[in-house]
């Protein structure tokens, strides 16, 4: 599963990092970011829940490799 955060939509609510801290974090400006090496979502059971928790739907999940 490919994970991406749209920087134009993200408002920095931090729900992704709260729900799935092994995949998401917040950058220096407080916006959501996918941790390096976790763009493929491997082993992250809470990634889908984190995407649902995003109040502005900035997280996209897709099939196939990240990139």
mmCIF file of the N, C-alpha and C atoms, coordinates in Angstrom:
data_MODEL
# 
_entry.id   MODEL 
# 
loop_
_atom_site.group_PDB 
_atom_site.id 
_atom_site.type_symbol 
_atom_site.label_atom_id 
_atom_site.label_alt_id 
_atom_site.label_comp_id 
_atom_site.label_asym_id 
_atom_site.label_entity_id 
_atom_site.label_seq_id 
_atom_site.pdbx_PDB_ins_code 
_atom_site.Cartn_x 
_atom_site.Cartn_y 
_atom_site.Cartn_z 
_atom_site.occupancy 
_atom_site.B_iso_or_equiv 
_atom_site.pdbx_formal_charge 
_atom_site.auth_seq_id 
_atom_site.auth_comp_id 
_atom_site.auth_asym_id 
_atom_site.auth_atom_id 
_atom_site.pdbx_PDB_model_num 
ATOM 1   N N  . UNK A 1 1  ? 0.842   -1.175 0.000  1.00 0.00 ? 1  UNK A N  1 
ATOM 2   C CA . UNK A 1 1  ? 0.000   0.000  0.000  1.00 0.00 ? 1  UNK A CA 1 
ATOM 3   C C  . UNK A 1 1  ? 0.888   1.238  0.000  1.00 0.00 ? 1  UNK A C  1 
ATOM 4   N N  . UNK A 1 2  ? 0.589   2.157  -0.892 1.00 0.00 ? 2  UNK A N  1 
ATOM 5   C CA . UNK A 1 2  ? 1.326   3.410  -1.005 1.00 0.00 ? 2  UNK A CA 1 
ATOM 6   C C  . UNK A 1 2  ? 0.636   4.464  -0.141 1.00 0.00 ? 2  UNK A C  1 
ATOM 7   N N  . UNK A 1 3  ? 1.408   5.248  0.610  1.00 0.00 ? 3  UNK A N  1 
ATOM 8   C CA . UNK A 1 3  ? 0.869   6.287  1.487  1.00 0.00 ? 3  UNK A CA 1 
ATOM 9   C C  . UNK A 1 3  ? 1.437   7.636  1.062  1.00 0.00 ? 3  UNK A C  1 
ATOM 10  N N  . UNK A 1 4  ? 0.562   8.641  0.983  1.00 0.00 ? 4  UNK A N  1 
ATOM 11  C CA . UNK A 1 4  ? 1.018   9.994  0.661  1.00 0.00 ? 4  UNK A CA 1 
ATOM 12  C C  . UNK A 1 4  ? 0.151   11.005 1.403  1.00 0.00 ? 4  UNK A C  1 
ATOM 13  N N  . UNK A 1 5  ? 0.738   12.144 1.731  1.00 0.00 ? 5  UNK A N  1 
ATOM 14  C CA . UNK A 1 5  ? 0.005   13.250 2.344  1.00 0.00 ? 5  UNK A CA 1 
ATOM 15  C C  . UNK A 1 5  ? 0.071   14.428 1.390  1.00 0.00 ? 5  UNK A C  1 
ATOM 16  N N  . UNK A 1 6  ? -1.083  14.976 1.044  1.00 0.00 ? 6  UNK A N  1 
ATOM 17  C CA . UNK A 1 6  ? -1.144  16.135 0.161  1.00 0.00 ? 6  UNK A CA 1 
ATOM 18  C C  . UNK A 1 6  ? -0.803  17.380 0.978  1.00 0.00 ? 6  UNK A C  1 
ATOM 19  N N  . UNK A 1 7  ? 0.346   18.000 0.719  1.00 0.00 ? 7  UNK A N  1 
ATOM 20  C CA . UNK A 1 7  ? 0.763   19.160 1.514  1.00 0.00 ? 7  UNK A CA 1 
ATOM 21  C C  . UNK A 1 7  ? -0.138  20.381 1.320  1.00 0.00 ? 7  UNK A C  1 
ATOM 22  N N  . UNK A 1 8  ? -0.870  20.412 0.220  1.00 0.00 ? 8  UNK A N  1 
ATOM 23  C CA . UNK A 1 8  ? -1.783  21.530 -0.014 1.00 0.00 ? 8  UNK A CA 1 
ATOM 24  C C  . UNK A 1 8  ? -3.074  21.395 0.801  1.00 0.00 ? 8  UNK A C  1 
ATOM 25  N N  . UNK A 1 9  ? -3.394  20.172 1.220  1.00 0.00 ? 9  UNK A N  1 
ATOM 26  C CA . UNK A 1 9  ? -4.600  19.944 2.022  1.00 0.00 ? 9  UNK A CA 1 
ATOM 27  C C  . UNK A 1 9  ? -4.321  19.889 3.521  1.00 0.00 ? 9  UNK A C  1 
ATOM 28  N N  . UNK A 1 10 ? -3.160  19.363 3.893  1.00 0.00 ? 10 UNK A N  1 
ATOM 29  C CA . UNK A 1 10 ? -2.854  19.151 5.302  1.00 0.00 ? 10 UNK A CA 1 
ATOM 30  C C  . UNK A 1 10 ? -2.911  20.462 6.081  1.00 0.00 ? 10 UNK A C  1 
ATOM 31  N N  . UNK A 1 11 ? -3.614  20.411 7.227  1.00 0.00 ? 11 UNK A N  1 
ATOM 32  C CA . UNK A 1 11 ? -3.721  21.604 8.067  1.00 0.00 ? 11 UNK A CA 1 
ATOM 33  C C  . UNK A 1 11 ? -2.989  21.422 9.397  1.00 0.00 ? 11 UNK A C  1 
ATOM 34  N N  . UNK A 1 12 ? -2.334  20.268 9.580  1.00 0.00 ? 12 UNK A N  1 
ATOM 35  C CA . UNK A 1 12 ? -1.535  20.038 10.772 1.00 0.00 ? 12 UNK A CA 1 
ATOM 36  C C  . UNK A 1 12 ? -2.318  19.631 12.003 1.00 0.00 ? 12 UNK A C  1 
ATOM 37  N N  . UNK A 1 13 ? -3.464  18.989 11.820 1.00 0.00 ? 13 UNK A N  1 
ATOM 38  C CA . UNK A 1 13 ? -4.262  18.555 12.961 1.00 0.00 ? 13 UNK A CA 1 
ATOM 39  C C  . UNK A 1 13 ? -3.542  17.492 13.793 1.00 0.00 ? 13 UNK A C  1 
ATOM 40  N N  . UNK A 1 14 ? -2.684  16.702 13.165 1.00 0.00 ? 14 UNK A N  1 
ATOM 41  C CA . UNK A 1 14 ? -1.885  15.716 13.884 1.00 0.00 ? 14 UNK A CA 1 
ATOM 42  C C  . UNK A 1 14 ? -2.578  14.408 14.194 1.00 0.00 ? 14 UNK A C  1 
ATOM 43  N N  . UNK A 1 15 ? -3.777  14.211 13.679 1.00 0.00 ? 15 UNK A N  1 
ATOM 44  C CA . UNK A 1 15 ? -4.496  12.975 13.957 1.00 0.00 ? 15 UNK A CA 1 
ATOM 45  C C  . UNK A 1 15 ? -3.763  11.755 13.410 1.00 0.00 ? 15 UNK A C  1 
ATOM 46  N N  . UNK A 1 16 ? -3.122  11.895 12.268 1.00 0.00 ? 16 UNK A N  1 
ATOM 47  C CA . UNK A 1 16 ? -2.387  10.773 11.685 1.00 0.00 ? 16 UNK A CA 1 
ATOM 48  C C  . UNK A 1 16 ? -1.277  10.304 12.628 1.00 0.00 ? 16 UNK A C  1 
ATOM 49  N N  . UNK A 1 17 ? -0.528  11.242 13.176 1.00 0.00 ? 17 UNK A N  1 
ATOM 50  C CA . UNK A 1 17 ? 0.579   10.895 14.076 1.00 0.00 ? 17 UNK A CA 1 
ATOM 51  C C  . UNK A 1 17 ? 0.077   10.330 15.402 1.00 0.00 ? 17 UNK A C  1 
ATOM 52  N N  . UNK A 1 18 ? -1.089  10.764 15.832 1.00 0.00 ? 18 UNK A N  1 
ATOM 53  C CA . UNK A 1 18 ? -1.668  10.222 17.064 1.00 0.00 ? 18 UNK A CA 1 
ATOM 54  C C  . UNK A 1 18 ? -2.154  8.796  16.871 1.00 0.00 ? 18 UNK A C  1 
ATOM 55  N N  . UNK A 1 19 ? -2.786  8.527  15.731 1.00 0.00 ? 19 UNK A N  1 
ATOM 56  C CA . UNK A 1 19 ? -3.369  7.212  15.474 1.00 0.00 ? 19 UNK A CA 1 
ATOM 57  C C  . UNK A 1 19 ? -2.316  6.194  15.056 1.00 0.00 ? 19 UNK A C  1 
ATOM 58  N N  . UNK A 1 20 ? -1.367  6.591  14.240 1.00 0.00 ? 20 UNK A N  1 
ATOM 59  C CA . UNK A 1 20 ? -0.372  5.657  13.716 1.00 0.00 ? 20 UNK A CA 1 
ATOM 60  C C  . UNK A 1 20 ? 1.032   6.268  13.778 1.00 0.00 ? 20 UNK A C  1 
ATOM 61  N N  . UNK A 1 21 ? 1.587   6.396  14.991 1.00 0.00 ? 21 UNK A N  1 
ATOM 62  C CA . UNK A 1 21 ? 2.890   7.051  15.149 1.00 0.00 ? 21 UNK A CA 1 
ATOM 63  C C  . UNK A 1 21 ? 4.064   6.271  14.560 1.00 0.00 ? 21 UNK A C  1 
ATOM 64  N N  . UNK A 1 22 ? 3.859   5.009  14.210 1.00 0.00 ? 22 UNK A N  1 
ATOM 65  C CA . UNK A 1 22 ? 4.938   4.237  13.593 1.00 0.00 ? 22 UNK A CA 1 
ATOM 66  C C  . UNK A 1 22 ? 5.084   4.549  12.102 1.00 0.00 ? 22 UNK A C  1 
ATOM 67  N N  . UNK A 1 23 ? 4.108   5.290  11.532 1.00 0.00 ? 23 UNK A N  1 
ATOM 68  C CA . UNK A 1 23 ? 4.146   5.639  10.113 1.00 0.00 ? 23 UNK A CA 1 
ATOM 69  C C  . UNK A 1 23 ? 4.150   7.147  9.895  1.00 0.00 ? 23 UNK A C  1 
ATOM 70  N N  . UNK A 1 24 ? 3.421   7.888  10.730 1.00 0.00 ? 24 UNK A N  1 
ATOM 71  C CA . UNK A 1 24 ? 3.265   9.330  10.534 1.00 0.00 ? 24 UNK A CA 1 
ATOM 72  C C  . UNK A 1 24 ? 3.947   10.133 11.638 1.00 0.00 ? 24 UNK A C  1 
ATOM 73  N N  . UNK A 1 25 ? 4.340   11.345 11.288 1.00 0.00 ? 25 UNK A N  1 
ATOM 74  C CA . UNK A 1 25 ? 4.900   12.293 12.232 1.00 0.00 ? 25 UNK A CA 1 
ATOM 75  C C  . UNK A 1 25 ? 4.456   13.682 11.798 1.00 0.00 ? 25 UNK A C  1 
ATOM 76  N N  . UNK A 1 26 ? 4.892   14.693 12.511 1.00 0.00 ? 26 UNK A N  1 
ATOM 77  C CA . UNK A 1 26 ? 4.659   16.064 12.085 1.00 0.00 ? 26 UNK A CA 1 
ATOM 78  C C  . UNK A 1 26 ? 6.012   16.698 11.824 1.00 0.00 ? 26 UNK A C  1 
ATOM 79  N N  . UNK A 1 27 ? 6.086   17.470 10.731 1.00 0.00 ? 27 UNK A N  1 
ATOM 80  C CA . UNK A 1 27 ? 7.343   18.100 10.370 1.00 0.00 ? 27 UNK A CA 1 
ATOM 81  C C  . UNK A 1 27 ? 7.608   19.318 11.254 1.00 0.00 ? 27 UNK A C  1 
ATOM 82  N N  . UNK A 1 28 ? 8.680   20.018 10.996 1.00 0.00 ? 28 UNK A N  1 
ATOM 83  C CA . UNK A 1 28 ? 9.071   21.169 11.811 1.00 0.00 ? 28 UNK A CA 1 
ATOM 84  C C  . UNK A 1 28 ? 8.038   22.293 11.807 1.00 0.00 ? 28 UNK A C  1 
ATOM 85  N N  . UNK A 1 29 ? 7.202   22.331 10.775 1.00 0.00 ? 29 UNK A N  1 
ATOM 86  C CA . UNK A 1 29 ? 6.157   23.349 10.685 1.00 0.00 ? 29 UNK A CA 1 
ATOM 87  C C  . UNK A 1 29 ? 4.824   22.864 11.251 1.00 0.00 ? 29 UNK A C  1 
ATOM 88  N N  . UNK A 1 30 ? 4.782   21.624 11.742 1.00 0.00 ? 30 UNK A N  1 
ATOM 89  C CA . UNK A 1 30 ? 3.575   21.082 12.353 1.00 0.00 ? 30 UNK A CA 1 
ATOM 90  C C  . UNK A 1 30 ? 2.648   20.360 11.401 1.00 0.00 ? 30 UNK A C  1 
ATOM 91  N N  . UNK A 1 31 ? 3.066   20.159 10.158 1.00 0.00 ? 31 UNK A N  1 
ATOM 92  C CA . UNK A 1 31 ? 2.231   19.463 9.188  1.00 0.00 ? 31 UNK A CA 1 
ATOM 93  C C  . UNK A 1 31 ? 2.564   17.978 9.160  1.00 0.00 ? 31 UNK A C  1 
ATOM 94  N N  . UNK A 1 32 ? 1.581   17.175 8.751  1.00 0.00 ? 32 UNK A N  1 
ATOM 95  C CA . UNK A 1 32 ? 1.763   15.734 8.706  1.00 0.00 ? 32 UNK A CA 1 
ATOM 96  C C  . UNK A 1 32 ? 2.823   15.325 7.704  1.00 0.00 ? 32 UNK A C  1 
ATOM 97  N N  . UNK A 1 33 ? 3.517   14.240 8.031  1.00 0.00 ? 33 UNK A N  1 
ATOM 98  C CA . UNK A 1 33 ? 4.541   13.694 7.151  1.00 0.00 ? 33 UNK A CA 1 
ATOM 99  C C  . UNK A 1 33 ? 4.609   12.192 7.374  1.00 0.00 ? 33 UNK A C  1 
ATOM 100 N N  . UNK A 1 34 ? 4.950   11.477 6.323  1.00 0.00 ? 34 UNK A N  1 
ATOM 101 C CA . UNK A 1 34 ? 5.168   10.041 6.422  1.00 0.00 ? 34 UNK A CA 1 
ATOM 102 C C  . UNK A 1 34 ? 6.625   9.843  6.804  1.00 0.00 ? 34 UNK A C  1 
ATOM 103 N N  . UNK A 1 35 ? 6.856   9.013  7.801  1.00 0.00 ? 35 UNK A N  1 
ATOM 104 C CA . UNK A 1 35 ? 8.226   8.753  8.237  1.00 0.00 ? 35 UNK A CA 1 
ATOM 105 C C  . UNK A 1 35 ? 9.045   8.138  7.104  1.00 0.00 ? 35 UNK A C  1 
ATOM 106 N N  . UNK A 1 36 ? 10.310  8.500  6.986  1.00 0.00 ? 36 UNK A N  1 
ATOM 107 C CA . UNK A 1 36 ? 11.162  7.941  5.937  1.00 0.00 ? 36 UNK A CA 1 
ATOM 108 C C  . UNK A 1 36 ? 11.164  6.417  5.990  1.00 0.00 ? 36 UNK A C  1 
ATOM 109 N N  . UNK A 1 37 ? 11.025  5.817  4.832  1.00 0.00 ? 37 UNK A N  1 
ATOM 110 C CA . UNK A 1 37 ? 11.026  4.363  4.737  1.00 0.00 ? 37 UNK A CA 1 
ATOM 111 C C  . UNK A 1 37 ? 9.690   3.720  5.035  1.00 0.00 ? 37 UNK A C  1 
ATOM 112 N N  . UNK A 1 38 ? 8.674   4.512  5.384  1.00 0.00 ? 38 UNK A N  1 
ATOM 113 C CA . UNK A 1 38 ? 7.364   3.955  5.715  1.00 0.00 ? 38 UNK A CA 1 
ATOM 114 C C  . UNK A 1 38 ? 6.312   4.272  4.653  1.00 0.00 ? 38 UNK A C  1 
ATOM 115 N N  . UNK A 1 39 ? 6.727   4.840  3.523  1.00 0.00 ? 39 UNK A N  1 
ATOM 116 C CA . UNK A 1 39 ? 5.795   5.229  2.475  1.00 0.00 ? 39 UNK A CA 1 
ATOM 117 C C  . UNK A 1 39 ? 5.001   4.059  1.919  1.00 0.00 ? 39 UNK A C  1 
ATOM 118 N N  . UNK A 1 40 ? 5.525   2.841  2.119  1.00 0.00 ? 40 UNK A N  1 
ATOM 119 C CA . UNK A 1 40 ? 4.815   1.671  1.615  1.00 0.00 ? 40 UNK A CA 1 
ATOM 120 C C  . UNK A 1 40 ? 3.809   1.131  2.633  1.00 0.00 ? 40 UNK A C  1 
ATOM 121 N N  . UNK A 1 41 ? 3.819   1.640  3.846  1.00 0.00 ? 41 UNK A N  1 
ATOM 122 C CA . UNK A 1 41 ? 2.842   1.248  4.859  1.00 0.00 ? 41 UNK A CA 1 
ATOM 123 C C  . UNK A 1 41 ? 2.992   -0.162 5.387  1.00 0.00 ? 41 UNK A C  1 
ATOM 124 N N  . UNK A 1 42 ? 4.069   -0.821 5.060  1.00 0.00 ? 42 UNK A N  1 
ATOM 125 C CA . UNK A 1 42 ? 4.253   -2.208 5.474  1.00 0.00 ? 42 UNK A CA 1 
ATOM 126 C C  . UNK A 1 42 ? 4.215   -2.345 6.996  1.00 0.00 ? 42 UNK A C  1 
ATOM 127 N N  . UNK A 1 43 ? 3.400   -3.249 7.454  1.00 0.00 ? 43 UNK A N  1 
ATOM 128 C CA . UNK A 1 43 ? 3.308   -3.543 8.879  1.00 0.00 ? 43 UNK A CA 1 
ATOM 129 C C  . UNK A 1 43 ? 2.529   -2.533 9.693  1.00 0.00 ? 43 UNK A C  1 
ATOM 130 N N  . UNK A 1 44 ? 1.893   -1.582 9.051  1.00 0.00 ? 44 UNK A N  1 
ATOM 131 C CA . UNK A 1 44 ? 1.164   -0.536 9.776  1.00 0.00 ? 44 UNK A CA 1 
ATOM 132 C C  . UNK A 1 44 ? -0.323  -0.873 9.795  1.00 0.00 ? 44 UNK A C  1 
ATOM 133 N N  . UNK A 1 45 ? -0.794  -1.395 10.895 1.00 0.00 ? 45 UNK A N  1 
ATOM 134 C CA . UNK A 1 45 ? -2.193  -1.804 10.983 1.00 0.00 ? 45 UNK A CA 1 
ATOM 135 C C  . UNK A 1 45 ? -3.141  -0.628 11.151 1.00 0.00 ? 45 UNK A C  1 
ATOM 136 N N  . UNK A 1 46 ? -2.656  0.518  11.569 1.00 0.00 ? 46 UNK A N  1 
ATOM 137 C CA . UNK A 1 46 ? -3.520  1.658  11.837 1.00 0.00 ? 46 UNK A CA 1 
ATOM 138 C C  . UNK A 1 46 ? -3.489  2.733  10.739 1.00 0.00 ? 46 UNK A C  1 
ATOM 139 N N  . UNK A 1 47 ? -2.857  2.442  9.623  1.00 0.00 ? 47 UNK A N  1 
ATOM 140 C CA . UNK A 1 47 ? -2.735  3.440  8.565  1.00 0.00 ? 47 UNK A CA 1 
ATOM 141 C C  . UNK A 1 47 ? -4.099  3.839  8.010  1.00 0.00 ? 47 UNK A C  1 
ATOM 142 N N  . UNK A 1 48 ? -4.960  2.867  7.753  1.00 0.00 ? 48 UNK A N  1 
ATOM 143 C CA . UNK A 1 48 ? -6.294  3.177  7.218  1.00 0.00 ? 48 UNK A CA 1 
ATOM 144 C C  . UNK A 1 48 ? -7.098  4.003  8.217  1.00 0.00 ? 48 UNK A C  1 
ATOM 145 N N  . UNK A 1 49 ? -6.980  3.684  9.487  1.00 0.00 ? 49 UNK A N  1 
ATOM 146 C CA . UNK A 1 49 ? -7.683  4.462  10.506 1.00 0.00 ? 49 UNK A CA 1 
ATOM 147 C C  . UNK A 1 49 ? -7.136  5.887  10.569 1.00 0.00 ? 49 UNK A C  1 
ATOM 148 N N  . UNK A 1 50 ? -5.834  6.041  10.425 1.00 0.00 ? 50 UNK A N  1 
ATOM 149 C CA . UNK A 1 50 ? -5.242  7.380  10.416 1.00 0.00 ? 50 UNK A CA 1 
ATOM 150 C C  . UNK A 1 50 ? -5.766  8.190  9.231  1.00 0.00 ? 50 UNK A C  1 
ATOM 151 N N  . UNK A 1 51 ? -5.891  7.550  8.075  1.00 0.00 ? 51 UNK A N  1 
ATOM 152 C CA . UNK A 1 51 ? -6.421  8.250  6.898  1.00 0.00 ? 51 UNK A CA 1 
ATOM 153 C C  . UNK A 1 51 ? -7.864  8.679  7.140  1.00 0.00 ? 51 UNK A C  1 
ATOM 154 N N  . UNK A 1 52 ? -8.654  7.823  7.778  1.00 0.00 ? 52 UNK A N  1 
ATOM 155 C CA . UNK A 1 52 ? -10.042 8.182  8.091  1.00 0.00 ? 52 UNK A CA 1 
ATOM 156 C C  . UNK A 1 52 ? -10.120 9.287  9.129  1.00 0.00 ? 52 UNK A C  1 
ATOM 157 N N  . UNK A 1 53 ? -9.144  9.347  10.030 1.00 0.00 ? 53 UNK A N  1 
ATOM 158 C CA . UNK A 1 53 ? -9.154  10.346 11.103 1.00 0.00 ? 53 UNK A CA 1 
ATOM 159 C C  . UNK A 1 53 ? -8.751  11.737 10.619 1.00 0.00 ? 53 UNK A C  1 
ATOM 160 N N  . UNK A 1 54 ? -8.137  11.830 9.448  1.00 0.00 ? 54 UNK A N  1 
ATOM 161 C CA . UNK A 1 54 ? -7.704  13.127 8.932  1.00 0.00 ? 54 UNK A CA 1 
ATOM 162 C C  . UNK A 1 54 ? -8.924  13.997 8.629  1.00 0.00 ? 54 UNK A C  1 
ATOM 163 N N  . UNK A 1 55 ? -9.043  15.149 9.290  1.00 0.00 ? 55 UNK A N  1 
ATOM 164 C CA . UNK A 1 55 ? -10.238 15.984 9.111  1.00 0.00 ? 55 UNK A CA 1 
ATOM 165 C C  . UNK A 1 55 ? -10.372 16.611 7.732  1.00 0.00 ? 55 UNK A C  1 
ATOM 166 N N  . UNK A 1 56 ? -9.279  16.684 6.970  1.00 0.00 ? 56 UNK A N  1 
ATOM 167 C CA . UNK A 1 56 ? -9.342  17.281 5.635  1.00 0.00 ? 56 UNK A CA 1 
ATOM 168 C C  . UNK A 1 56 ? -9.029  16.270 4.530  1.00 0.00 ? 56 UNK A C  1 
ATOM 169 N N  . UNK A 1 57 ? -8.942  15.003 4.901  1.00 0.00 ? 57 UNK A N  1 
ATOM 170 C CA . UNK A 1 57 ? -8.703  13.917 3.943  1.00 0.00 ? 57 UNK A CA 1 
ATOM 171 C C  . UNK A 1 57 ? -7.447  14.150 3.110  1.00 0.00 ? 57 UNK A C  1 
ATOM 172 N N  . UNK A 1 58 ? -6.366  14.551 3.776  1.00 0.00 ? 58 UNK A N  1 
ATOM 173 C CA . UNK A 1 58 ? -5.109  14.826 3.081  1.00 0.00 ? 58 UNK A CA 1 
ATOM 174 C C  . UNK A 1 58 ? -4.285  13.573 2.817  1.00 0.00 ? 58 UNK A C  1 
ATOM 175 N N  . UNK A 1 59 ? -4.652  12.456 3.454  1.00 0.00 ? 59 UNK A N  1 
ATOM 176 C CA . UNK A 1 59 ? -3.886  11.222 3.305  1.00 0.00 ? 59 UNK A CA 1 
ATOM 177 C C  . UNK A 1 59 ? -4.508  10.371 2.211  1.00 0.00 ? 59 UNK A C  1 
ATOM 178 N N  . UNK A 1 60 ? -3.674  9.946  1.272  1.00 0.00 ? 60 UNK A N  1 
ATOM 179 C CA . UNK A 1 60 ? -4.157  9.038  0.229  1.00 0.00 ? 60 UNK A CA 1 
ATOM 180 C C  . UNK A 1 60 ? -3.437  7.703  0.369  1.00 0.00 ? 60 UNK A C  1 
ATOM 181 N N  . UNK A 1 61 ? -4.208  6.654  0.170  1.00 0.00 ? 61 UNK A N  1 
ATOM 182 C CA . UNK A 1 61 ? -3.684  5.295  0.213  1.00 0.00 ? 61 UNK A CA 1 
ATOM 183 C C  . UNK A 1 61 ? -3.953  4.669  -1.135 1.00 0.00 ? 61 UNK A C  1 
ATOM 184 N N  . UNK A 1 62 ? -2.977  3.972  -1.645 1.00 0.00 ? 62 UNK A N  1 
ATOM 185 C CA . UNK A 1 62 ? -3.158  3.341  -2.952 1.00 0.00 ? 62 UNK A CA 1 
ATOM 186 C C  . UNK A 1 62 ? -2.442  2.021  -3.028 1.00 0.00 ? 62 UNK A C  1 
ATOM 187 N N  . UNK A 1 63 ? -2.770  1.288  -4.071 1.00 0.00 ? 63 UNK A N  1 
ATOM 188 C CA . UNK A 1 63 ? -2.118  0.008  -4.319 1.00 0.00 ? 63 UNK A CA 1 
ATOM 189 C C  . UNK A 1 63 ? -0.797  0.252  -5.020 1.00 0.00 ? 63 UNK A C  1 
ATOM 190 N N  . UNK A 1 64 ? 0.106   -0.644 -4.825 1.00 0.00 ? 64 UNK A N  1 
ATOM 191 C CA . UNK A 1 64 ? 1.385   -0.560 -5.516 1.00 0.00 ? 64 UNK A CA 1 
ATOM 192 C C  . UNK A 1 64 ? 2.450   0.109  -4.677 1.00 0.00 ? 64 UNK A C  1 
ATOM 193 N N  . UNK A 1 65 ? 3.642   0.197  -5.236 1.00 0.00 ? 65 UNK A N  1 
ATOM 194 C CA . UNK A 1 65 ? 4.779   0.753  -4.499 1.00 0.00 ? 65 UNK A CA 1 
ATOM 195 C C  . UNK A 1 65 ? 4.670   2.250  -4.323 1.00 0.00 ? 65 UNK A C  1 
ATOM 196 N N  . UNK A 1 66 ? 5.310   2.733  -3.276 1.00 0.00 ? 66 UNK A N  1 
ATOM 197 C CA . UNK A 1 66 ? 5.376   4.184  -3.037 1.00 0.00 ? 66 UNK A CA 1 
ATOM 198 C C  . UNK A 1 66 ? 6.300   4.806  -4.066 1.00 0.00 ? 66 UNK A C  1 
ATOM 199 N N  . UNK A 1 67 ? 6.128   6.097  -4.248 1.00 0.00 ? 67 UNK A N  1 
ATOM 200 C CA . UNK A 1 67 ? 7.065   6.753  -5.147 1.00 0.00 ? 67 UNK A CA 1 
ATOM 201 C C  . UNK A 1 67 ? 6.433   7.758  -5.913 1.00 0.00 ? 67 UNK A C  1 
# 
